[in-house]
Amino acid sequence: MEVKIYTTSTCPYCQMAKAFMKENGIEFQEINVAEDQQALTQMVQKSGQMGVPVIEIDGQIVVGFDRPKLAQLLGI
């Protein structure tokens, strides 16, 4: 399973999403879009959103920290 979390350093919901993944033993790649313009462009193309977090789980996009949707996609 491939999990990516598009974040910024100041986003509280990004911190919650990362903590949720860690609590459930889910490995993820964090991509800070404030530091990587190319990643920001990629995130917007995938999600249609400028806000973070945007979480990609095996190609499925979740905008924001939607705990029930994340649990469903992660099978937890």
Secondary structure by P-SEA (a helix, b strand, c coil): cbbbbbcccccaaaaaaaaaaaaabbbbbbbcccccaaaaaaaaaacccccccbbbcccccccccaaaaaaaaacc
